[in-house]
Amino acid sequence: MNLYNDKQKDDTKKIQDLLDEGGIVTIDNGDYFISKTLIIHSDTTFILAPNAKLILKDNARCALIENEHFRGGGRDYNIQVIGGIFDGNSDNQGFDCYDLIEHRNDFSYDPDRYSGKLIRFCHVDKITLKDLTVRNPNGYGIQIGDTVDFIVKDIFFDYNWHYGCTDGVHINGPAREGVIENLSGTTNDDMVSLTPVDEQHAECSEGEIKNITIRNVTANNGYSGVRLLSCGNYPLTQIKVDGVYGDYRHNALLLGHHYARPSDTRNWFDDIVIENVRANKSSTPLDNSCFTLWEEGAIETLPVIWLFNDINIGKIAFKNIYRYESVKTNTSLLKIEKDVTVDTLLLDNVRQTLTEGSDGKLLELNGTIKNLVKVNVTE
């Protein structure tokens, strides 16, 4: 089928017709302009050539792609999206992210209300996203919720940083048996976020998150690398993070409680392993074109790894953690706040090298650690 490949026209219907046929759908290199969310069905593999660009048309104000049952009423399975460039054309959507943030709790979740999510899937099993470039969303680049057996790998984030809440890969519970690996580029929020309960503008689903592996996350002057959040009495368990690299204005990794509900009584994590972190604090300020609402004091005060905000952790291990700072800093490598309780904390081969005049602690411990084990820790 011949596509327009012309910004003055609209390729939505022709690509949707291909997707409706199912099976293996391929798109050649070119620029394809989309005005309405593309719907992908079960048992479909969507393969885009490396320079095939799906570009959200000016003022389209919708996701680029979602699965058939994103809104519920059933489940989808066996979906693959491979290759291509997914461009949210963020500056031409008439979107005010400051307004969204100010009013994000003023309305109930509505999947038809535009909140900038670019690629989104929910109520889906066995899904693979790989070899994608995700460019300039107004919100999350990739959102996946209520999923079993998922792979997100080899993703490059090409964001202009003009907007906030622009996570890279954002997972909503319930979610289990997942792999997220080989993420690079830089977002203007978390590169990866695991979130059992989300804010209202994004809460496509909620539930426990279990058995997830995150490997090889790299950012240059990133916001944060990996964020693990508990909420709604849903636990995060059997989470492994293997490889966080680069420099971050906020944190390379953080565990905390967020989006609190009055009914929350236990915010907990268990069987968490964090290893092979080679990350440091950024010293690069953002220019005036960037969304900077949450930036004040972040570089100067926030630790590289942060446990905070009323959480309970069973077992957590930090292995092979190294921080090197070439610029003077007084931030800690690992900070545990006073409202955090940990049953067993293992520190194995944790060390840092700071430049002269720095006063950053290796471990800033204010919480309750019932059993602290240190192996090859250099303070």
Order of alpha helices (4+ residues) and beta strands (2+ residues): alpha-beta-beta-beta-beta-beta-beta-beta-beta-alpha-beta-beta-beta-beta-beta-beta-beta-alpha-beta-beta-beta-beta-beta-beta
